[in-house]
Amino acid sequence: MSDQVPSKIDLRHTESRVVFYFCDCSLDKKYSFYGLNKEKATKLINRLKHIERIEWKQFSNSSQRRNGLTCEKKGSESFNMINDQNSCLERKIVEQFYFHFYVEKIGLFRIFGYQRDQFFCITHIDSNGSIHH
């Protein structure tokens, strides 16, 4: 298999634009939006706005792992961390799509979350590379 296989996403929304949603973001200052300084918060928001111009199929089909979604394996630390923060309890009985991605190639931020319809629900913001490394 090629390393360019797209990340698994909800195929009903491949042609929908990616929309970021912060409501499930951790309140732990280490992993939340509130833990960012003004400069980092501005960079993050600007980059997310840029990503919101593309569709899920483009977001998931990035040819390089560092530029696109990395699917979390069920049972992994990251999967469990996202699952614990997921407020969509009624959807936990169906397949979940949990990911992380780098906001910039140089690894400015790593964003963890899950897909709910066309939304990428952000659960954790790793601004210093400390989550599971």
C-alpha positions in Angstrom: 0.0 0.0 0.0 1.1 3.5 -0.7 1.8 6.0 2.1 -0.5 8.3 0.2 -3.6 6.5 1.2 -6.1 9.1 2.4 -7.0 9.3 6.1 -10.3 7.8 6.9 -13.1 10.4 7.0 -16.9 10.4 7.0 -17.5 10.1 3.3 -20.8 11.8 3.5 -18.9 15.1 3.9 -16.0 14.8 1.4 -17.2 17.7 -0.6 -18.1 19.9 2.4 -15.7 22.6 3.6 -13.8 21.9 6.8 -15.2 24.0 9.6 -13.3 24.1 12.9 -15.3 23.9 16.2 -13.8 24.7 19.6 -16.7 23.8 21.9 -15.1 20.4 22.9 -11.7 21.8 23.4 -10.0 20.8 26.7 -10.1 23.4 29.5 -6.8 22.2 30.7 -4.6 25.2 30.1 -1.8 23.1 28.8 -3.9 21.9 25.9 -6.5 24.6 25.3 -6.8 27.8 23.3 -6.6 29.7 26.6 -3.0 28.5 27.1 -1.7 30.3 24.0 -0.2 33.7 24.0 -1.7 36.4 21.7 0.9 35.8 19.0 0.4 32.0 18.9 -3.4 32.4 19.1 -3.4 34.8 16.1 -1.2 32.4 14.1 -3.5 29.5 14.9 -6.7 31.3 14.0 -5.3 32.6 10.7 -4.0 29.2 9.7 -7.3 27.5 10.6 -9.2 30.1 8.5 -6.9 29.2 5.6 -7.7 25.5 6.0 -11.4 26.2 6.2 -11.3 27.2 2.5 -10.8 23.6 1.5 -13.0 20.5 1.4 -12.6 17.4 3.6 -11.4 15.4 0.6 -8.5 17.9 0.1 -7.7 18.0 3.8 -7.6 14.3 4.1 -5.7 13.6 0.8 -2.6 15.5 1.6 0.3 13.7 0.1 2.6 14.1 3.2 1.6 13.0 6.6 2.9 16.2 8.2 0.6 18.3 6.0 -2.6 16.3 6.5 -4.7 14.3 8.9 -3.2 11.4 10.8 -5.9 8.9 11.9 -5.7 7.8 15.5 -5.7 4.1 16.1 -8.5 2.8 18.4 -7.1 2.2 21.8 -4.1 4.5 21.4 -3.4 7.2 24.0 -4.4 9.9 21.6 -7.6 8.1 20.6 -8.6 7.7 24.2 -7.7 11.3 25.0 -9.9 12.5 22.2 -12.7 10.1 23.1 -12.8 11.3 26.7 -13.2 14.8 25.5 -15.9 14.0 22.8 -19.2 15.4 24.0 -21.2 13.5 21.3 -22.2 10.6 23.5 -25.0 9.4 21.2 -22.5 9.1 18.4 -20.0 7.0 20.3 -22.0 3.9 19.4 -21.1 4.5 15.7 -17.7 4.7 14.1 -15.7 7.7 15.2 -13.1 9.6 13.1 -10.3 10.8 15.4 -7.3 12.6 14.0 -4.4 14.9 14.6 -2.7 17.3 12.2 0.1 19.8 12.2 -1.0 23.4 11.6 2.3 24.3 9.9 4.9 22.1 8.3 7.4 23.1 11.0 5.0 21.8 13.7 3.9 25.1 15.1 0.9 23.3 16.6 -0.5 19.8 16.6 -4.3 19.8 16.7 -6.3 16.8 18.0 -9.9 16.2 17.5 -12.7 14.4 15.7 -15.0 14.8 12.7 -18.6 15.5 13.4 -20.4 16.0 10.1 -18.5 18.8 8.3 -16.9 20.0 11.6 -13.5 19.2 12.9 -14.1 19.4 16.6 -10.9 20.4 18.3 -10.3 18.7 21.6 -6.7 19.5 22.3 -4.1 22.0 21.1 -0.5 20.8 21.5 1.5 24.0 21.2 4.8 22.6 22.5 4.9 19.0 21.3 4.3 17.5 24.7 1.3 15.2 24.0 2.4 11.5 23.7 6.0 12.3 22.7 
